[in-house]
Amino acid sequence: MKEDQLNLIEHPPGDDIGRSPEEHMAVATILASLRARRDGDAGGFAALLHKRIVYHDIAVTPAKGKDEARARVEQWRRAVPDLDISVEEVVVRGAAVVSLGHIRGTWCGDLFGFKGTGQRFDLLFAQLGLVRQGKILYVRDHWYLATMLRGAEVDEKQALSLQRKGEYL
């Protein structure tokens, strides 16, 4: 993130930019969920979820329901205790929110079946979230797995192969 660029997690867009009330609620809910994930607040994250949430992370099968989604956030926190998430752009239409930003941290523990490398990473991410009646019904996270796996026991060619096959999409 550029020095002079605001992190929308900390400084959400105002009400004066032509969004409907539904769109403001959707953006606020998604940003709150990203803030909870960044802060390691799995309970706060789970409170924002619809009971039938489907949460896709790039590297594993979808988590279904609040308990599985919460467990996924807890797994990330254990593996990357210094996880930082920043959001530079948000696009919204109705209940659909796309967030663009960075995830950063030091990969210390097991994540997605791979051992931690002890190395820092800084990855671009894109997330699609669908919000219904103030609760997140669907989330799909995208980031470049091969970059995170650099230095792991998997070489970059193998990681790219896994990603192309769809095993880790």
C-alpha positions as CSV (number, residue, x, y, z in Angstrom):
1,M,0.0,0.0,0.0
2,K,1.3,3.4,-0.9
3,E,2.2,5.7,2.1
4,D,-0.4,8.3,1.3
5,Q,-3.1,5.8,0.5
6,L,-5.9,5.2,3.0
7,N,-6.5,1.7,4.3
8,L,-10.3,1.5,3.9
9,I,-10.5,-1.0,6.8
10,E,-9.5,1.9,9.1
11,H,-11.1,4.7,7.0
12,P,-14.3,3.4,5.3
13,P,-15.8,5.5,2.5
14,G,-18.4,8.1,3.5
15,D,-22.1,8.2,2.9
16,D,-21.8,10.9,0.3
17,I,-20.5,8.9,-2.6
18,G,-23.8,7.9,-4.2
19,R,-24.3,4.5,-2.7
20,S,-27.6,3.1,-1.7
21,P,-28.3,2.2,2.0
22,E,-28.0,-1.5,1.0
23,E,-24.6,-0.9,-0.6
24,H,-23.3,1.1,2.4
25,M,-24.4,-1.8,4.7
26,A,-22.7,-4.4,2.5
27,V,-19.4,-2.4,2.3
28,A,-19.5,-1.8,6.1
29,T,-20.1,-5.5,6.8
30,I,-17.3,-6.8,4.5
31,L,-14.8,-4.2,5.8
32,A,-15.8,-5.2,9.4
33,S,-15.2,-8.9,8.5
34,L,-11.7,-8.1,7.1
35,R,-10.9,-6.0,10.2
36,A,-11.9,-9.0,12.4
37,R,-9.8,-11.4,10.4
38,R,-6.8,-9.0,10.5
39,D,-7.2,-8.6,14.3
40,G,-7.6,-12.3,15.0
41,D,-11.2,-11.8,16.2
42,A,-12.8,-15.1,15.0
43,G,-15.8,-14.5,17.2
44,G,-16.4,-11.0,15.7
45,F,-15.9,-12.5,12.2
46,A,-18.4,-15.3,12.9
47,A,-21.0,-12.8,14.2
48,L,-21.1,-11.1,10.8
49,L,-21.8,-14.4,8.9
50,H,-25.1,-15.8,7.7
51,K,-25.7,-19.3,9.2
52,R,-25.4,-20.8,5.7
53,I,-22.2,-18.9,4.8
54,V,-20.0,-20.5,2.0
55,Y,-16.4,-19.3,2.3
56,H,-14.0,-20.1,-0.5
57,D,-10.3,-19.6,0.2
58,I,-8.1,-20.1,-2.8
59,A,-6.2,-23.1,-1.4
60,V,-8.8,-25.4,0.1
61,T,-12.4,-26.7,-0.3
62,P,-15.1,-24.2,0.7
63,A,-16.0,-23.8,4.3
64,K,-19.7,-24.2,4.8
65,G,-21.5,-22.7,7.8
66,K,-20.3,-20.4,10.6
67,D,-18.3,-23.0,12.5
68,E,-16.1,-24.0,9.4
69,A,-15.6,-20.4,8.4
70,R,-14.6,-19.4,11.9
71,A,-12.2,-22.4,12.0
72,R,-10.6,-21.2,8.7
73,V,-10.0,-17.7,10.2
74,E,-8.5,-19.3,13.4
75,Q,-6.2,-21.5,11.2
76,W,-4.9,-18.4,9.4
77,R,-4.2,-16.7,12.7
78,R,-2.3,-19.7,14.0
79,A,-0.2,-19.9,10.8
80,V,0.3,-16.2,10.4
81,P,0.2,-14.6,13.8
82,D,1.2,-11.1,12.5
83,L,-1.4,-11.2,9.7
84,D,-2.1,-7.7,8.3
85,I,-4.9,-7.0,5.8
86,S,-5.3,-3.7,4.0
87,V,-8.0,-2.7,1.5
88,E,-7.2,0.0,-1.2
89,E,-10.3,-0.3,-3.3
90,V,-13.9,-1.4,-2.9
91,V,-16.5,-1.8,-5.6
92,V,-20.1,-2.5,-4.7
93,R,-23.3,-3.1,-6.6
94,G,-26.3,-4.0,-4.5
95,A,-25.3,-6.8,-2.1
96,A,-22.0,-7.7,-4.0
97,V,-18.8,-6.2,-2.7
98,V,-15.4,-6.6,-4.3
99,S,-12.4,-5.6,-2.1
100,L,-8.9,-5.3,-3.5
101,G,-5.8,-5.0,-1.3
102,H,-2.9,-6.8,0.3
103,I,-2.4,-9.5,2.9
104,R,0.9,-9.6,4.6
105,G,2.6,-11.5,7.4
106,T,5.1,-14.1,8.4
107,W,4.1,-17.7,7.6
108,C,5.0,-19.6,10.8
109,G,2.7,-22.5,11.0
110,D,0.8,-25.1,9.0
111,L,-1.6,-23.7,6.5
112,F,-3.5,-25.6,3.8
113,G,-1.4,-28.7,4.3
114,F,1.9,-26.9,3.8
115,K,4.5,-26.2,6.6
116,G,5.3,-22.6,7.4
117,T,8.4,-21.2,5.9
118,G,9.2,-18.5,8.5
119,Q,9.3,-16.0,5.6
120,R,7.3,-12.8,5.2
121,F,4.9,-12.4,2.3
122,D,3.0,-9.6,0.8
123,L,0.3,-10.7,-1.6
124,L,-2.3,-8.8,-3.6
125,F,-5.8,-10.2,-3.0
126,A,-9.3,-9.8,-4.4
127,Q,-12.4,-10.8,-2.5
128,L,-16.0,-11.1,-3.6
129,G,-18.5,-11.0,-0.8
130,L,-22.3,-11.2,-0.9
131,V,-24.2,-9.6,2.0
132,R,-27.9,-10.3,2.8
133,Q,-29.8,-8.5,5.6
134,G,-26.5,-7.5,7.2
135,K,-24.9,-11.0,7.2
136,I,-22.3,-12.3,4.9
137,L,-23.7,-15.2,2.8
138,Y,-20.8,-15.9,0.5
139,V,-17.1,-15.0,0.3
140,R,-14.5,-15.9,-2.3
141,D,-10.9,-14.9,-1.7
142,H,-8.3,-14.9,-4.4
143,W,-4.5,-14.4,-4.0
144,Y,-1.5,-15.9,-5.7
145,L,-0.7,-19.2,-4.0
146,A,2.7,-19.6,-5.8
147,T,4.1,-16.5,-4.2
148,M,3.1,-17.6,-0.7
149,L,4.6,-21.1,-1.3
150,R,7.9,-19.6,-2.3
151,G,10.4,-21.1,0.1
152,A,8.1,-23.9,1.2
153,E,8.7,-27.6,0.5
154,V,6.8,-27.1,-2.7
155,D,8.6,-25.5,-5.6
156,E,6.9,-22.7,-7.6
157,K,6.4,-24.9,-10.7
158,Q,4.5,-27.4,-8.5
159,A,2.4,-24.7,-6.9
160,L,1.5,-23.2,-10.3
161,S,0.6,-26.7,-11.5
162,L,-1.7,-27.2,-8.5
163,Q,-3.3,-23.8,-9.0
164,R,-3.9,-24.4,-12.8
165,K,-5.5,-27.8,-12.1
166,G,-8.0,-26.0,-9.9
167,E,-6.9,-28.0,-6.8
168,Y,-6.0,-24.8,-5.1
169,L,-8.4,-22.3,-6.6
